[in-house]
Amino acid sequence: QVQLVESGGGLVQPGGSLRLSCVASGITFSIYKMSWYRQASGKQRELVAAITSDSDTNYADSVKGRFTISRDNANNTLFLQMNSLNSEDTGVYYCFAENRRFGRYWGQGTQITVSS
């Protein structure tokens, strides 16, 4: 079955950095558009960043210049490098895989808390 397993979350001080990883199994990773979403407490889930199968990227305005999404197709892994973190980045971060023909899948999420 399809699994998307996120890791790398945790507690970080404002201004700090974290790198999230998402390892995919059960899909042909390279043909999927991959995204990171986040959900803060009491808020709707929102797109943070996405990367297509051709490695085109797009970012939410709130993270442009601070976050970088990348992928390693050889190892079925999606990354999110997050720098200059602030309290508004706190939330659960989810990995999302989508392909028009083969479907959509979510990871279980990883918590990020930015606090001093």
Sequence and secondary structure as in RCSB ss.txt:
>XXXX:A:sequence
QVQLVESGGGLVQPGGSLRLSCVASGITFSIYKMSWYRQASGKQRELVAAITSDSDTNYADSVKGRFTISRDNAN
NTLFLQMNSLNSEDTGVYYCFAENRRFGRYWGQGTQITVSS
>XXXX:A:secstr
  EEEEE  EEE TT  EEEEEEEESS GGGSEEEEEEE TTS  EEEEEE TT  EEE TTTTTTEEEEEEGGG
TEEEEEE S  GGG EEEEEEEEETTTEEEE   EEEEE  
